[in-house]
Amino acid sequence: MINIALPKGRLGEKAYGIFEEAGFECPSIREESRKLIFENAEVGVRYFWVKPSDVVVYVERGAADIGIAGKDIILEYKPDIYELLDLGMGKCRMAVAAKKDFCDRRDRTLRVATKFPNIARDYYNKQSREIDIIKLNGSIELAPILELSDVIVDIVETGKTLYENDLEPKQDIVDISARLVANKVSHKFKNAEINDICKKLEKVLAQKNK
């Protein structure tokens, strides 16, 4: 049995659709219920729903053999796992954004509000830029408007929320998409099964991208 951690929400549902097309269906997952674990012994898979940011924890610690995690989560938490496949779903980007008239004065510490302190720190360390990280959990766009921060580092899809709040993207940091990740021990001892899943997912994705 291969244990698969799926992120709750739209991305996880889309990812499950790819598994389903690849022959790893589990009909009970489509039923209305509050269950969190679903399995199909015939095809040897067990799925469970977890908070998106927790997928890498389940995979790293071996509760899941494989899982679907955003590249943002992988970069932020730096788990000791294998990244096997880019599913090309949930595409967006991590970016620096600020007020439209913002000009970075390098003679003072830059105040950066973000949900992703490690990504922000790594980005500015490469520029040898002195920063003050302000960790927030929601409504990041408020920080520069209320002058809590100079800039924000956050996920940007269309940029609509930024523009509606008189902010704009200033620099892109990294492209983000959903990745198939694997536990290192599972990858060693369940290699044939995991490789089979990988190949079949790749085939489905290739068909979709034609």
Buried (B, 14 or more C-beta within 10 A) or exposed (E): EBBBBBBBEEBBBBBBEBBBBBBBBBEEBEEEEEEEEBBBEEBBBBBBBBEBBBBBBBBBEEBBBBBBBBBBBBBBBEBEBBEBBBBEBBEBBBBBBBBEEBEEEEEEEBBBBBBBBEBBBBBBEEEEEEBEBBEBEEEBBBBBEEEBBBBBBBBBEEBEBBEEBEBBBBEEBEEBBBBBBBBEEBBEEBEEBBEBBBEBBBEBBEEEEE
